[in-house]
Amino acid sequence: MNTPTYHRFDTIIVGSGGAGLMAALHSGKEVGTAVVSKLYPMRSHTGAAAGGIAAALSNIEDDSWENHAYDTIKGGDFVVDQTPVEILCREAVECIYDLEHMGLPFDRTPDGRISQRRFGGHTRPVPGDSSKREPVMRSCHAADRTGHMILQTLYQQCIKQGVTFFDEYHMLDLIMVEGECRGIVAIEIATGRLHVFHAKSVMLATGGFGRMFKVTSNAFALTGDGPAIAYRHGIPVEDMEFYQFHPTGIYRLGVLLTEGCRGDGGIMFNGKGERFMETYAPNMKELASRDVCSRSIYEEVRAGRGVSGKDFVYLDIRPSTINKYKSSPIHRDGLEVDDHFIESRLSESLELSRTYLGIDPLKEPMPIQPTAHYAMGGTPTDFETRVLRNASGEIVPGLYAAGESACVSVHGANRLGTNSLVDLVVFGRRAGKAMARFAKENDFKPIPKDAAAPTKKQIESVLSKPRTEPWIRIRDELQTVMMDECGVYRTAEGLGNASKTVAKLKKRYESTGIQDKGTVFNTGLLEYLELGCLIDLAAATVASAESRKESRGAHSREDFPDRDDVKHFNHTFATKEGDLGVKIDTRAVDVIYVEKDGQKVPKYPLEVRKY
Ligand SMILES: Cc1cc2nc3c(=O)[nH]c(=O)nc-3n(C[C@H](O)[C@H](O)[C@H](O)COP(=O)(O)OP(=O)(O)OC[C@H]3O[C@@H](n4cnc5c(N)ncnc54)[C@H](O)[C@@H]3O)c2cc1C
């Protein structure tokens, strides 16, 4: 292999999704900034986000950031850090107006303000009766292409700001010296050349890892590279047991039909034509939180009430159905839903159904099943986005993280829809500013001459090994065992089985090489290395799920069906030990206290989570 090419920037951001671009924009205003991304920015998964971005603007209905904070904490089943949640919900409003001023083409109300719609779990007290709550319109949207528009807007602004982009460069290692992060090593996909990026601060914004599961809404590139590479350097991953399954994936394919379908009045039916969410969430029905809806679908299927006895149910967005149940918010204004209304607000979902299912949702209901969607866990950070070295909260100087790959812990055990995009922009902005500050206050510190040597060795070892079996088979088996044993429902036995299987798969993975031994555009090599990341994160996920002996949010243990606030009101930190060993620590949840009648009481008291 050739000598690596050397680059130097004040800040390096790995990942060009919403989190990476927002950070790059704010860092790029102050110091020399580069974005390194294995995909072209416009292909980042943020571009697939359809439903919208949450902020309590009160444009259509009265709302407040406090309502948003309460919903987010309850949605996360209370293992949510409350200081960052308040930051999220307060700064959300400002960030939306920032995006608007940058040119993001939000949909509008008739009087020209940013339009908003309903999403699961977003509520406000019922006017006149604050003991009850009702759905509220909080999701700002640009048709059902909100994420795409966020990427377009931020990318343009980054270019204007002079941010340097290294597109189709794949990070393979962090340069860690004396416990500090001083850069990264990446491979240029087109040529196979290695590049060393020396930096004062590095940010991981590499997105999620839904590819760990068989049925997923996530793009192929979502393999958790950032958290996995940090994990190998002894940096923990937090709350990995909390993985969200979205209720409305296209049957068998997992491709996502946005929750906006239900926000605009879509209804789910079982095989007997019953609106089953009336049983599981009598108040919020289809707009209960995602974990609740996904479990309800599983329960229906288990009880033999799937469509034609199979493992799917229907999502119905036909105007005739929506009008019959008066389930759209526009019914309150005395209006009716028609084809045009659905076409204009949900065009992307219509197109997905027509393309992948051959079903026109204006005429027929769509078969759906839960699909692996979102990682609540990831690399732990404080609310300045600085990465934590351990459960005691020490930081790793020079290393930052935000977006889906990070866990600042605003989503707890279950994220609410539209709360990821807002997490990207709020904490992406904070990361950019914090990194720029750090870069101004610190000089470049030396890195070893041969910083790329471990990466070079890793690649040479893969290329020189004989191929004993196709690595794709190992990936398939990993995805299957994770879906079956560490999916919507979990048991000690299933997790034990998953743990043994992952260990065996790791051995097989390490002993096989790959077919393509070339250096140019060797996508087989990169996918093989991505699989290594998935295996390490799967081991951490299973160990975290085994350690949490309760059911909370997206983590449902059949052998421990109740929430246990005495033993488990905390975060899980998983650290790598040896080859596949995982050490589990816990960290207390950040709770805000207020004075009431001369006493200190929690501002957001624990309650039973019902919708
Ligand atoms: C289909 C779908 C619909 C969704 N809809 C919504 C919604 O309506 N509202 C909402 O709030 N959330 C939604 N979400 C969730 C949300 O879109 C994601 O959580 C969010 O976009 C993640 O953004 P990110 O910036 O963290 O990472 P991503 O946008 O996933 O970007 C990751 C970046 O990291 C780069 N990268 C990864 N590994 C490497 C590596 N080794 N080297 C270099 N670069 C690397 C990639 O190239 C990419 O640029 C949706 C998710 C999906 C899958």
PDBQT file of the ligand as one rigid body, heavy atoms in Angstrom, charges set to zero:
ROOT
HETATM    1  C1  LIG A 701     -36.659   6.098   6.511  1.00  0.00    +0.000 C 
HETATM    2  C2  LIG A 701     -36.413   6.976   7.695  1.00  0.00    +0.000 A 
HETATM    3  C3  LIG A 701     -37.284   8.025   7.973  1.00  0.00    +0.000 A 
HETATM    4  C4  LIG A 701     -37.068   8.847   9.077  1.00  0.00    +0.000 A 
HETATM    5  N1  LIG A 701     -37.932   9.880   9.327  1.00  0.00    +0.000 NA
HETATM    6  C5  LIG A 701     -37.680  10.739  10.353  1.00  0.00    +0.000 A 
HETATM    7  C6  LIG A 701     -38.496  11.891  10.573  1.00  0.00    +0.000 A 
HETATM    8  O1  LIG A 701     -39.436  12.164   9.839  1.00  0.00    +0.000 OA
HETATM    9  N2  LIG A 701     -38.208  12.698  11.614  1.00  0.00    +0.000 N 
HETATM   10  C7  LIG A 701     -37.167  12.452  12.456  1.00  0.00    +0.000 A 
HETATM   11  O2  LIG A 701     -36.958  13.236  13.376  1.00  0.00    +0.000 OA
HETATM   12  N3  LIG A 701     -36.361  11.377  12.248  1.00  0.00    +0.000 NA
HETATM   13  C8  LIG A 701     -36.591  10.527  11.223  1.00  0.00    +0.000 A 
HETATM   14  N4  LIG A 701     -35.759   9.452  11.011  1.00  0.00    +0.000 N 
HETATM   15  C9  LIG A 701     -34.541   9.306  11.826  1.00  0.00    +0.000 C 
HETATM   16  C10 LIG A 701     -33.490  10.293  11.343  1.00  0.00    +0.000 C 
HETATM   17  O3  LIG A 701     -33.617  10.499   9.973  1.00  0.00    +0.000 OA
HETATM   18  C11 LIG A 701     -32.078   9.802  11.618  1.00  0.00    +0.000 C 
HETATM   19  O4  LIG A 701     -31.974   9.415  12.965  1.00  0.00    +0.000 OA
HETATM   20  C12 LIG A 701     -31.085  10.936  11.350  1.00  0.00    +0.000 C 
HETATM   21  O5  LIG A 701     -31.269  11.435  10.053  1.00  0.00    +0.000 OA
HETATM   22  C13 LIG A 701     -29.650  10.523  11.548  1.00  0.00    +0.000 C 
HETATM   23  O6  LIG A 701     -28.857  11.611  11.167  1.00  0.00    +0.000 OA
HETATM   24  P1  LIG A 701     -27.297  11.619  11.407  1.00  0.00    +0.000 P 
HETATM   25  O7  LIG A 701     -26.797  12.971  10.994  1.00  0.00    +0.000 OA
HETATM   26  O8  LIG A 701     -27.010  11.180  12.780  1.00  0.00    +0.000 OA
HETATM   27  O9  LIG A 701     -26.738  10.499  10.427  1.00  0.00    +0.000 OA
HETATM   28  P2  LIG A 701     -27.069  10.119   8.901  1.00  0.00    +0.000 P 
HETATM   29  O10 LIG A 701     -27.944  11.097   8.240  1.00  0.00    +0.000 OA
HETATM   30  O11 LIG A 701     -27.460   8.709   8.908  1.00  0.00    +0.000 OA
HETATM   31  O12 LIG A 701     -25.648  10.262   8.249  1.00  0.00    +0.000 OA
HETATM   32  C14 LIG A 701     -24.568   9.437   8.617  1.00  0.00    +0.000 C 
HETATM   33  C15 LIG A 701     -23.345   9.946   7.908  1.00  0.00    +0.000 C 
HETATM   34  O13 LIG A 701     -22.208   9.270   8.392  1.00  0.00    +0.000 OA
HETATM   35  C16 LIG A 701     -21.363   8.929   7.330  1.00  0.00    +0.000 C 
HETATM   36  N5  LIG A 701     -20.568   7.770   7.760  1.00  0.00    +0.000 N 
HETATM   37  C17 LIG A 701     -20.982   6.652   8.401  1.00  0.00    +0.000 A 
HETATM   38  N6  LIG A 701     -19.936   5.840   8.629  1.00  0.00    +0.000 NA
HETATM   39  C18 LIG A 701     -18.843   6.462   8.127  1.00  0.00    +0.000 A 
HETATM   40  C19 LIG A 701     -17.469   6.125   8.043  1.00  0.00    +0.000 A 
HETATM   41  N7  LIG A 701     -16.978   4.979   8.507  1.00  0.00    +0.000 N 
HETATM   42  N8  LIG A 701     -16.628   7.002   7.437  1.00  0.00    +0.000 NA
HETATM   43  C20 LIG A 701     -17.089   8.162   6.918  1.00  0.00    +0.000 A 
HETATM   44  N9  LIG A 701     -18.389   8.523   6.974  1.00  0.00    +0.000 NA
HETATM   45  C21 LIG A 701     -19.237   7.698   7.582  1.00  0.00    +0.000 A 
HETATM   46  C22 LIG A 701     -22.294   8.650   6.170  1.00  0.00    +0.000 C 
HETATM   47  O14 LIG A 701     -21.637   8.827   4.955  1.00  0.00    +0.000 OA
HETATM   48  C23 LIG A 701     -23.368   9.722   6.402  1.00  0.00    +0.000 C 
HETATM   49  O15 LIG A 701     -22.990  10.918   5.788  1.00  0.00    +0.000 OA
HETATM   50  C24 LIG A 701     -35.959   8.615   9.918  1.00  0.00    +0.000 A 
HETATM   51  C25 LIG A 701     -35.082   7.577   9.631  1.00  0.00    +0.000 A 
HETATM   52  C26 LIG A 701     -35.320   6.748   8.546  1.00  0.00    +0.000 A 
HETATM   53  C27 LIG A 701     -34.370   5.608   8.303  1.00  0.00    +0.000 C 
ENDROOT
TORSDOF 0
